[in-house]
Amino acid sequence: MLKTDEQPSADQLSIARLVPHGSRVLDLGCGDGALLAHLIRERGCTGYGVEIDDTNVHACVARGVNVIQLNLEEGLAMFADESFDVVLQIDTLQHLRNVEVMLRETARVGRIGIVAFPNFGHWPNRLAVMRGRMPVTKVLPYQWYDTPNIRVGTLQDFEALAQQNHLKILDTFGLQDGREIRFWPNARASRAVFKFQRD
């Protein structure tokens, strides 16, 4: 049985605060739709989720969230320029093969893009690597041989990628158990968050 009463995580609630009230939102890799449902209910937003997993699509429908079943690797050609106020990619980027294309598409389709991903620069991850092992944490819960993450990155890696792709970073911080980390986030936060637009 699908659970549709689950609330967004503490990290998702911190990210939700970046979305202006009344925004038209596209949530790429929206999962079970909890974040988008929260934005619709609490911040007066409208929009769509994009998801490939059948179970998550059914969960979105059960929540009353508009969802399109689509493989993000196929791109966002179905959406016109600036169709949305905000495009979200929460824990999606690390699963994609062509990250640069999707970032440029995010900036094309939305006036603002917000991405969040596991920060490989977080100190427990660094410590695990120094000990000769790949990290297994709450944010990176998989063993190296069965992870769905095809790439890992840090806050500094994303800053360089954004500059290379002519994206202007409007805000950046780390998240640790729902708390915003703005002092040394690359070392002190398990998740990286960036808000950006086309330069």
N, C-alpha and C positions, 0 to 999 in steps of 0.2 A: 504494500500500500504506500502511495506517495505521501510524503510529509510536506504540506504546504504552509504550515503555521510557523516554521522555523524563521527566526529573525536573522538579519545580516550579522556577520561577525563584527567584533570591535574594530578591526582594521577596515572593513567595508564601511562602517559608520563614519570613520575618520575621512575616508575618501569621499563619501556622500556629501560631506560639508563643502567640498570643492565645487559641487555642481550648483549653479545658480537656480533659485526658485523659478519654476515655470519653464525650464529648459526642455527643448526637444532633444532626446537622448538616444544614441545608438550604443548598445552594450555588446561589444564583440567578445564572444566566448562567455556568454552570460550565465553559464551553469544552470542552476535550478531557478534562476530568476529572482532570488531573494533581494539582491541589491536594487534591481530595477523596480520591483514591487514597492520597496521602501521609498525610492525616489518619487514614484507616482503617488503614493499614499501621503508621504510626509512633506514632500517639497513641490507638489503640484506639477510634476514633470509628465511628459508624454514621450512615446517613442517605441522602439523595438529592441528586442534582444536577438542576437545571432548565435546559434548553437548547432553543433553537429551531432551530439550524443542523443539518441532516442529517448532515454530515460529522463534526461534533463529537459528536452523539448516537452515531454508530457508533463513534467513538473511545472514548467512555465505556463502551459495552457491551463493547468489546474489552478494556478495562482491568478489567472486572468491577465497574464503578461503576453503581449503580442510578441511572437517569436517567429523567426525565419530559420529554417533548417538549411545551413549552408556551410561548406568547407571554406574556411578563411584563406586557405592556400590558393583558392580560385579568384581571390581579389574582391573588390567592392564596386565593380563596374556598374552594378544595378542601381547605384546611388549617385545622384548628381552632386556637383560641387556645392559645398556648404548646405547640404540638406538638413544638417543637424547643428544644434548649438554646441553639443558636447558629444564626443565619441570616447567611450571607455574601453580600455583593454586591461582588465584586472586579472593578473596571473594567466595571461594568454600568450604574451610575447615570447616566453621561453619555450613554447611548444611549436613555434612557427619556423619554417625553413627560410623564408625570405622576409626577414625582419625589416630591412630597409624599405622594401616595397610597401609593406603594411603600415609602417610609420608615415610614409609619404601619403598613402591613401587615407589614413586617419586624419592627417592635416588637411587633405583636400575635401573630404566629405564633411568634416566638422569644423566649426570656427575655433574650437578648443579641443585638444586631445588630452586625456588623462591616462597614464599607464602606471601600473604597479607590477613589480616582479620580485622574486626572491633575490636578496642582495648577497651575492657570494663573498663579498668583502666583510661580512659580519664576523666579529672576532672568533666565535666558536667554530665557524667554517675554516678560518685561517689556521686555528689551532689543530683541527682535525687533519688538515692537509700537511701541516708541519709534522704531525705524528705518523704520516704516511698513509692516511685513509681518507676517502671521500666522506664529506659530512653527511650525517643523517640527523635532521632536526625537525621541529614542528612545521616549519615552512618548507623544508626540503626533506620530506618524510620517506623517500625511496632509496633503496640501495642503488649503487651505480649501474648495476646490470638490468634493473627493471624500471628505471625512471622514464616517465613520459616527457621529461625536460630534455630537449635536444641541444640546449645551450645554457650556459650560466654567465652572469655578468654582475657588475658592480655599479654603484652610482656614478663613479668616474668614467666607466666604460660608456654608460648611456649619454653622459654629457658630451663626450667626444663624438659619439654617433649622431646626436642631435645637431651638433655644429657641422658635421660633415654633410648632413642632409638638409641644411638651411632651415632648421627648426629653432624657434626662439623659445627658450625655457622661461616660463612665467613664474613657476614656483617649484621647489624641490625639497623633499624632506624624507626621512626614514620613518618607518613604523615599527614599534616593538610592543606587542600585546595591546594594540589599540592606541598607544601613546605616540604622539608626534615627537620625533627626534631630529632636532635641527643643529645640534652641536656634535660634530664628528659623526654624522649619520652613516658614513661608509663603513665605519668600524663598529658602531653601537646599535645598528638597526638591522633586523632580519628581513625587512622588506623595503624596497625603494619605491618612491612615488614621484612622478613628474607630471606637471601641467605645462602644456606647450601649445604653440601655434606656428603657422607658417611665418618665416622671417620676412 
